Amino acid sequence: MGESTTRTAAIINDDITQLTTMAGLLEKHGYTTIPCTSAEYALETLSKKLPPSVIITDIQMPGVDGWRFCQIVRSKEYKKLNQVPIIMISAVFKDDDVSRVSREIGADAFLTVPVNPQALLSTIDRLLGSETHAKKTTVLVGGAVTDTRRKMIDAFASQGYQVITAADTGHCLQQLRSASPTIAVLFDDLDQSGLQECIRDMRRTEFSVTLVCCVPESRKEFYAHYVQAGADACLRPTFVDNYPVVLCEKIMRERAFVKVEELLRKRTWELEESREKYRTMMDSMVDPIYICAGDYGVEYVNKAMIRLIGDNPVGKECYRAIFGNSSPCPWCNMNEVQAERNVEYSIECTSLHRFFTINAAPLYHPNGGISQMSILHDTTRQKELETRLRHAQKMEALGHLAGGVAHDFNNMLGAILGFADMVKESNINENSGTPVDDVLDGRMETIIRATNRAGTLVKQLLAFSRQGKYLNEPVDMHRLIDETVALLERTIDKRIVVEKDLRAQGTGIVGDPQQLLNALINLGVNARDAMPNGGTLKYQTACETVTIESKLCRAGELTPGNYLRIDVTDTGGGIPPELQPKIFDPFFTTKEQGKGTGLGLASVYGTMKNHAGHIYVRSGVKRGTTFTIYLPLSAVSAPDNEENRQGMPDPANGSETILIVDDEDAVREIAQEILKKNGYTTVTCTNGKEAVEYYEKHYDEIDMAIIDMIMPEKSGDQCFEEMKKINHDIKALLFTGYSAGERTVHMLKNGMVKIVRKPFTSKQLLDAVATALKADGCAMRNDQMV
């Protein structure tokens, strides 16, 4: 590159990034650079310095653009810059038309952005390869050989133009097509009769030529004819010095600027069309979008953002106008974006009560500035679903824990209740029927009552864990509500008015009536506790169709169908918002210690889920509370209240042999004691496998079996199935304190006579045994639970 260290490059660009990148490239290769952020600053600076070796200017700039700057530099006012090579660059204008126009205005080369570094360096080397920069523009001079024509040729050649000649009209047209000249000067003596036609032919071609006619004074009346035919100007043969060159260059520049204006109008139209497409695209997006500057000022928002916040925040700080904060948001990543990095983060916007995932990206401006474009994706529904899922998973885990505790607890309660009942019975004088020892009798009664209360807690645990549904029969919910209201009216504070508004046309569901009744009573008791000074408790019903578009379906709480809706409303003090998500959690209570177990609402929740239903709460402080229940309606009618059930056999002393299968020592012992005391012979096994092996050898000696459900080795249903294969007519009872799900229902349908729920009393066990021994069929009945 020769003496590159002495070369100076003036770089003019309003894009700071392009300016610094290009300056760094040239300085790396030995150039001294003069960076200028505007054409005006460049003209002021360069007029005070030695001319640079080369000028590199962007075309599209605010104020004086690259084309105007080139015109000014080539003017006589900046004579010392006239010969400096000019390279124009553009990221907006890229076609050959622009390159040609740029050259006509005075530029020496045209490059598109992004500029290839090697192309830029080689272009500069080419332009600086000679001491004087030679123009390569071709000029066609047409006409007879005369002194004036020679003078014309010399004028253009002296200014570095390449001159070609033609002696007649046909030759002119041929040269036009083969050499593609930029300027054509045609003498009037070329063809007196055909010059106008020649001009018209030249204008009809695809070439754009600056066309000047050289016409003597004596024929000046033809000026208008030639211009009308298509000439740009007429020139007298008596020109002075380089006037033809000056005239043609002036015409070229004027025509070039007409083309520039056309290009600018076209570009402006394209930009406006692009902006309109951009606005249409942005406004059609569902997600809110906003653009803000580095000082947080909002520059643009789409329609979705305006709909979201109800206002147009343009011109205001984004943290105030959009997010309702008094200072930049704590989650803001403006520094990351200003460092030209894309970021994604999630926020909770308390002012809008929404959750968002925000994608923020840098948006580059021509002046080098960077704004932040942020797209907000509303994740509120997703967060709600995630919260529900976590809550459901937590409740499921607690349910498994509660079910396991209930199972073991029931076994212990069974032993306590059974032995307490036996002691109480043994303390009765057979002749008088009165207690022998009143103190002992009172203590046993206290133990029995405490055990029953503990049994109630276990039932609540089982209801919560969704493992306590023992029956699956038609239920009339209006009857259960009537029973609930009647019970509450007799037991709660008289200052509380209990009302009913039962409007539902369909009231039948399928489920466990005792569990459902307990749930309704629990809600009533909960309402009573919320109104210590009195108030109103109301039970309301209605039928409701839940569609797949409904909120409850979309949340996964219900499936589409017809439901009975029950609203239980009180006028109490309400539930604070922060406590509402916890009210169905087991052992959560706001009552004083010793006044609540925290299982009431938990058991209601479990009961509703166990019946394919749902429950939710609406409440406000000092505005009362409403619990809303959804239960799937059934087409099966509930039986009348006057049920004609088979009478239970009176328990009596027996002589049969009974096999007791249970892995709990205490349960086997109390069952064995009760049965032996009443004349039965008993055999015990500690697990299902042992029981099947014993039954296989001695089934003809066994009159019936009592089988626990949850056991090691073999479960109760597996044990029963294998015994039934040995003896199809086996009579059996099922012990359970845990689950009565599909497996239990299958056992009842398959021949299991009854279920005895733990804990049980002596009478309950003896009644069940008497019923089982007298049973002659296997069909499941509604009274198969004890």
N, C-alpha and C positions, 0 to 999 in steps of 0.2 A: 504493500500500500504506500510505499515511498515514505516521505516525511510526515507520517500520520500525527506525530506529536504537535505539529504546527497547525493542524487543521482545527477549525472551530465550527461547531454545528449549533445553529439556533433552532430550538424545538418549541413549537407553539401548540399547546393542547390544554383544554380546560378540564380534562380527565386526569386527576392527579396520579392515578395508578399508571395510566399509559405514559404520562410525562416522565415519571421517575423510572419506570422500567426502561424506556428508550434511552434516557440520559445515562442510566447505569450501563447499558449495553455499549454505547459509544465511548464512554469514558474508559471502559474496560479495554477497548481497542485503540486507546491513545488519543481520543478526541477531547478537546475542551468544549464543554456544552454551555449554552445560554438558555436555561429553561424559562419559558414564559407561559403564564396561565391564560393569556388573552392576546388577541391580535393588536389591540390598542397598546398594551404594555410592551409588546415586541417592537412596534414601530417607534415608540418613545425610546426604548433601550438601544435598538440597532442604529438609530440616527446619531447617537453619541459615541458609537464604537467603530472600529474598523469593520468593514464588511465581513461577515462570516464566510466560511468556505462553502457552506450549504445551509439551506433553510428547509426544515421539515415541519409542515403545518397540517393540522386536522382541517377538514372541510366544515363540519357542522359545529359551530361554536356560537355562544350568545354574543350579541353585539355585532362586531365585524366578523363575518364568517371567512373561511379559507379562500373562497373565490374572490371576495372583495379585497382581502388582504393581498392576494396575488396581483390584482389589478393595480392596487396602490403602489406595491413594490416595483411594478414595471412602469409606473408613471414618471414623468420628468421631475416631479417633486422629490423623488427618492432615487436620483440618478445613480448614486454610488452603489445602490442595491440592484440596479437593472440587470446586471450580468450574473448575479448570484444564482446558481441552480436552485430550483424549488421542487421539493418532493411533496406531493399531496397524499394524505392518507385519509381513509374513511372506513368506518364500520357500518355506516348506513347506506352509502351509495357505492355500488359495486360493479355496475355493468360497463361495457365498452363505451357507451354513450358518454358516461361521466368522465372516463379517462380522456376521451377526445375533447370534450368541452374544457376540461382542466388544462389541456395543452394549448387550446386556442386562446385561453385567457392569459396564459403566460407560464404555466407550470411545465416542468421538464420531465416529470415522471409521476406515476400514480400507483399507489400500493393500497391493498385492502387490509383492514384490521381483523384478526390479529396479524401483525406484521411478522413475517418470517425473518429472524435475525440475519441469516445469511443473505436473503434477498435484499434486505436493506443495505447491508454493507457493500454488496456487489454493485448495487445501483449507485451508491455514493461514489464508489471507485470509478465506475463508468463515467459519471457526470464530471468528475474531477480529473479525468484522464488527460485533458488538454488544457492549455492555459486559457484559451477562450472557448466558451461553450458554444458549439455550432448548432444552429437550428437545422433540422432535417426536413422542414416543410417544403413541399414541392409546389412550384409555380409554373403554370402553363402560360406562355406568351404566344398568341396567335396573330398572324398577319404577315404581310410582305416584308422582306428584309429591307429595312430603312435605318437611317441613323437614329431615328426616334426609338425604333424597336431595340437597337443595340444598347441605347442609353437605358432603356427600361430593364433589359437583361442585366446590365451592369449594376443598376440600382439594387435589384433583389439579390444578386450574387454577392455584392459587397456586405450585405447584412446576413450572409450565411444561408440563404435559401438555395435550394436545388432547382435550377431553371430548365424547363424543356420547352421546345418550340413546335409550332405547326404552321404550315404555309397556307392552308385552305380549311374550309369548313369541315369536310370529311375527315381530314387529318386531325382537326381539333377534337372531334367526337371520338376518334380512335384513341387519341392520347388520354382523353378523359377516362375512358374505360380501362385502359391498360395501366396507366400510371397513377390514377386516383389523386390528382392534384388538389391541394387545399385552396389555392388561389388561381383564378384564370383572368388574364388581361387580354381582351380581344380588340384589335385595331379595326377601325371603321372601314379600312380598305381591304379587309379580309375577303369579304364577298358582299359587294354593295347590295345585291338583291336578296341574299339569304342570311344576313347576320341575325335578324330578328328570329328567323326560324331556328337558326343554330342555338340561340339563347333559350328558346322554348324547349328544344330537344334536350339541352343540358339540364334544364329545370325538371324535365320529365324523368330523368334518370334517378337511380337510388342514391346518387352521391350528393352530398351537401358541399357546394363550392361557393367561395366568395368571388363573385363575378363582377368585373369592372370593364366598361367599354371606353376605349380611347378614341374620342370623336373630335375632329377639328372644329374650330369656331364657326367655320362656314356652314357646318351641318348641325348646329346646335338645336335646330328645330326637331332633330331626331332623338334628342335626349329623352323626352317623354315616352317616345315609342319604345326605346330600348329598356327603360325602367319598367314600362308596362309589360314588356315581354318577359321580364324576370331579372334584369340587371340590378345589382345593388347600388351602383353609382356610375357616373360618367366622368371621364378625365380628359382634359385637353392635352394635346401632344406637347405643348410648350411648358411642361412641368419643370420645376426647379429641384435639383438635388435628389433627395430620397423621398420626395412627396408621395409617389405611388405606393412605396412601402408603408409610409405612415398611414396613408388613407386605407390601404387594405387591412393593415393590422387593426386600425380603429373599427373598421366594419366587422372584422372577425370577432373582436372583443364584444361589440354591441350585439352581434348575432349570438355569440356565446352566452352573453348575459340574458338574452331572451330565452335561450335554452335553459340557463340556470334557473330563471324564474319559473319556467315550465317544470323543471325537475323538482324545484322546491314546492311548487303547488301540488305536484303529484305526490311528493313525499309527505307533505302536510295532510293531504287527503288519505294517504295510506296510514299515517300515524293516527288520524282521527278515527278511521275505520278500525284500526287495531285497538285503539282505546275503547271504542264502542263494543267490540267483540270481548275485550278484556272485562269491561264493566258488566256486559250481559252474562259472561261466564261466571264472574265472581258473584253477581246478584242471584244467579240460578243455583248456587251452592247452598246446601242445607246448613252446613257448618258456618258459624259466625267467623268473620275474618276482619282483622284490622291491621293497619300499617302505621307505625309511629317512628318518629325520628329519634336520634340519640339522646335528645333532651326530653323524651317521653311525650312530645306533642303528637296528637293523633292526626295523621295525614289523609287517611282513607278508611272507610268501613263499608262493608257490603250490607245489603238489605237485611240479611239474617241477623247481623249484629244490632242493627237499629231495632228490629223486632224484639231481640233479646232484652235490651236495656230500655227500650221505649223512648230513645232520644238519639240525635245525631251528635256524636262527641268530637267531630272534626274540629281541630283548633284547641282542644282542651287536653290536659294531661290524662294519659290512659289510666293511670292508677286511681285517679279521682272519678273520671267520667264513666269508666267501665266497671272497675272493681270496688269502688266506694272506699278507697283508702286515702288517708291524708298525706302519705309519703310513698315513694316507690315500693312496690309489693315485695315482701320478703322472699318470694319465690322467683323474682324477675331474673332473667339471664341476659340482660342487655349487654353486659361486658363480653359474654361468650359470642353473641351475635356480632358485636362490633369487631371482634377478632376473627370474623368470617367463619364461624362454626355453626352448624345446625344443632339445635337442642330440642329435646322432648321431655316434658315433665308433667306431672299430675298435680292438680290443686283442688282445694275446696273453697269456693267463692261464697262466703257467708252472706254478702249483700244480695246475691241472686239466689241463694239457697240451692246451688247446683254444684256438681262435681264436673271438672273438665280435664281432658288431656290436651295439652297445648304443644303444637309443633311450631317452633320459631326458627326463622331462617333469615339470613342477610339479604337485603334488596339493594342493589348497587345503583347509584345515581351517576349521570354523566360528569358531574362536578367532583366526583371522587367520594362523595358522602355515602354513608351506609345507613339505611333504615331497617327496621325490624318488621317482618311480616309474620303475623301470628294467626294460626288456624286453631279454633277452639272446637274440640269434639266433646259433646255432652255425654258424660259417662255416669250421669246420675242414676239412670235405671240399672245400669250394670252394677254400680255400687250397692244399690238397694238389693239386687238379686244376690250379690256376694254376701251382704250382711245377713239376708234371710238364710242363705245356704250355711253360713257359719253358725247362725243361731240354730238351724235345724240339726246340724252336725253336733253342736254342743248338747242340744236336747236329746238327741239319739244316744250320745255317749252317757249322759246322765241317766237316761232311761235304762240302758243296759246295767249301769251300776245299781240303780234303784231296784230293778228286777232281781238282780243277784242278791242284794241285801234282803229284799222281801222274801225270797225263797228260803234263805237260811233263817231269817227272823220267824217266819211262819212255822218252821219245824220246831223252833224253841218254844214259840207260843203254844203250839199244839200240845207239847208235853206239859207246860205249865197249866194250861186250861184243863187238860184231861185229868191230871192228878188232883188239881184243886177241886174239880167237879166230883171226883171219886171220894175225896176226903169229906166234902160237904155231904154227899149222899150217905157215907158210912157213919156220919154224926147224927143221923135221923133215927129216932126211936121208932121201931117198926109198929108198935102198938098205938102210940099217940100221934105219930107223924110229926112230932116237934123235935127241935135240936136237943141233943143230950147236953152239949156244951155250947151255950150261947156265945161265949167269947170266941171259941174256935169257929163257930158258924159265921160270925161277923167278919172274922179275919179271912176266911175262905171266900166270902162274898166280895170283900174288898179286892182280893187277888183276881177273882173272876171278872169284876168290873174293869179293873186295870188292864187285864189281858184283852178284854173285848175292845177297850179304847185303843190299845196297841194294835189290835187286829184291824180297827178302822183306819189307822195310819198306814198299815200295810196295804189295805185296799186302795188307799189314795196313791201310794207309791206305785202299785200295780196299774192303776188307771193312768197315771202320768207316763209310766213306761210302756203303755199301750199293750200290756200283757194281762189285763184283767177282765177282758170281755168274755164272759162265760156263755152268754145266750145270744142267739141271732134270730129273733122272732119279730113279728109285726107289732109295732108300738104306735098308739095314738098319742101324739105329743100334747094335744089339747087336754087329754085326761091327766097326763103327768103334770101339766101346768096347773090344772085345777087342784090336784093333790098337793102340789108345792104351795100354792097360795093358801089353801086351807090349813096346812101345817104352820106356815109362817104367821098367819093371822092369830093362831092360838098361842104362839110362843114368843113373838118379838114385841118390842115396845109398842104400846097402843098409840103413841104419837106418830108412828110410821103408818101411813095409809098404803095398803097394797092394792093395786089396780090391775085389771086385765083388759086387753084390747085384742081379742083373738079373731082376726079377719081372714086368716088363711082358709082357702077352700079345701086344699089337700093337707092332711095332717099326719098321714101314715108314713112311718119310716121303718126300717128293719134294724134291730139292734138289741142291746141289753137294757131293759126298762129300769132295772135297779141302778145301773151306772148313770143312765140319763137323768133319772130322778135325783140322784146324788149331785149331779152337775148343776141342775136347776136350783137345788137347795143351797149349794155352795155359793152360787152367784147371789142368791137372796141374802144369805148370811153376810156375805162380803158387803152388800149394799147396806145392810143394817148397821154394820160397824162404821160405815162411812157417814151415817146420819145419827150421831149420838143425841142430838136435840130434836129429832123427829124430821119428817119429810115425806116424800112420796116414792114408792117403789112400783114400777110398772113392768108387766110382761106383755109384749106385743108380738103378734105373728103376722106373716104375709108370705105368699108364694112368689118366688122370683126365678126367672130363667137366666142362667149364667151362660153367656156366649163365649166363644173362643177369643173374641176381641176384648172381653172385660178385663179389668185390672187384676182381679183375683186369678183368672186363668193365665194371664201373661206372667204373673208372679209365681205360677206353679203351685198355688195353694188349693185350687179346685180344678176339676175337669168340667167341660161343658155339660149342661143338663138342667133339670128342674130341681129346685131346692126349697126347703122350708126355712124361712128366715125368722129368727127369734131375737128380739131386742129386749134386753133387761136393763132398764134405766133407773137411776136414782138421782136425787137432787142434793147429794152430799157435797163435800168440799172439793171433790175432783182429785185427779192424780197428776202430780207435776210432770212435765214433759220428759225430764231426765230419768224418771222412774218407770215410765211406761214400757220401755224395751225389756225390763226385768221382771214384770209382774207375773209372767207365767213360769219363771224359773223356780225349780223346787227349792224349798227352804228360804226363799226370799220373802221377808215380811217387814212391814213398817210398824207392826204392833209391838207393844212392850214385851219384854222377855217374860215368857210363861203364858202369854195370851194369844199366841198363834204359832202354828207349826210351819207355815209357809208352804203347805202342800195343797191347800184348797183350790186355788186357781191353777196350780200345776196339774192337779188331777182332772180339772175341767178341760184343760188343754189336751191332755192325753186322751180323755174320753172322746172329744170331738175328732181328733185325728184317728182314733180307733174306729170311728164310725164314718170314715171318709169325708168328714166335714171340716169346718174351719171356724176359728173364733178370733176376733180382734176387738180392740178397745178404742173408743173415742172419748176423750176427756179433756177438761180444762179446769185449772184451779178456780174454785168457787163457781164452777159452771156445771157440776154434776158429771156423771159417768154413764156411758152406754156400752155394754158388752153385746156384740152382735154375733150370733151363731148361724152357721149355714149347715143344714143336714140334708142329704139327698133324699128326695121323696120316693116313695115306693107305691106301686099299684096294688100291693097286697094289703087287705084290710086287717086292722087289729081286731082281736076277739072281743066279745062283749065282756063287761065287768062280771056278769054272772057266769063264772066258769064252772063247768061240771067236771071236775077232775076226780080221778080215782082216789078214794080215801087211802091214806097212808096206813099200812098195817101197824097194829100196836106192837111195840117192841116186847119181846117175850124171851124167856130163857130158851136157849137152843141147845141142841146136841150135835150140831154139824161141825165138821172140821174145816177150818179156814186157814188159807195160806196168806201170810202177811209178808209183802216184799217192799222193803224200804231201806235205804242206806243210812238213815238216821237212827241211832240207837234209841234215843228218847221217844221217837214216834213209834217205833216197833214195840217198845216196852209199854207205853200207855195204851196202845191199841190192844196189845195182848192182855193187859190187866183188865180192861173193860170187857173184852169178849169172854175171857176165862171166868170172870166174876158172874157173868150171865149164862154160864153153862157150856159155852162153846169150847171146842178143842182147837188149839192154834199151833201152827208151824210157821217159823220165821226164816227169811232169807235176806241177806244183806245187799244183794244186787240182782240185776235181771238175768245174768248168765247163770248164776247159782240157782235161781228160781226155776228157769227153764229145765235145767238138768234134773232138779228134784221132781218137777212136775211130770217129766217124761217117765220117771220110774214109779211115781205114786199118784198119778192123776185120778185113778179110780178110787183113791181114798180121800180126795179133796172135794169138798162140796162147793166151795167158791174161793176166789182169790181177791185180795186187796193189793193193788199195785201202785207204787209211787211213779210219778211221771219222769222226774229228773233223777237219773242214777248213773253210776259208772258202769263200765262193761257193756250193758245193754240198757237203752232207755225204756220207759214204761210202754210206749206203743210197740217197740220191737219185741219186748217180752210178751205182750198180749198177743201179737200176731203169731208168734211161734207156739205159744200155748194153745191158741185156737186151732193150729194145724194138728196138734196132738189130740185135742178134744174139741170138736166143733161146737159142742153144747156148753162150753165153759161159761160159768156165771162169774162176773168180775165187777169190782168197784175200782175207781181211779182216785188215788190220793193226789192232790196237787195244791200247792200254795203259790204257784208261779204263773203258769201259762195255760190258756184254754183256747189256743189258736186253731188253725186248720187241722193239725195233727190230732187234737183232742176231739174235734167235731167228727173227724174220720173214724176215730175209735168208737164213738157213740153210735155212729151209723153202722159200724161193723160188729156190734154186739155188746159193747161195754154198757152195763146197766145204768150206772150212776156215777157222778163225780162227787167226791167228798172233799170240800175245801178246807184247808188248814187255816187257822186252828179250829178244832171241832170239839163239841161237848160229847159226853157219854150218850145222851139221848140221840144226837144227830148221827153218831156212828151206828148205834143200834137200830135206828129207824132205817138207815140206808142198807144195813145188812139184811134186815127183815124183808125189805122191798126186793133186794137182789135175789134172795133165796126163793121168793115166791114168783119172780118174774118168769114169764113163759115166752116172751118175744124179744126181738132185738131192735125194734123200731125206736128211734130217738123221740122222746116226748119233751115238752117244755118243762116238766117237773123233774128232769134228770140231774138237777143240781141240788146240793145240800149246802 
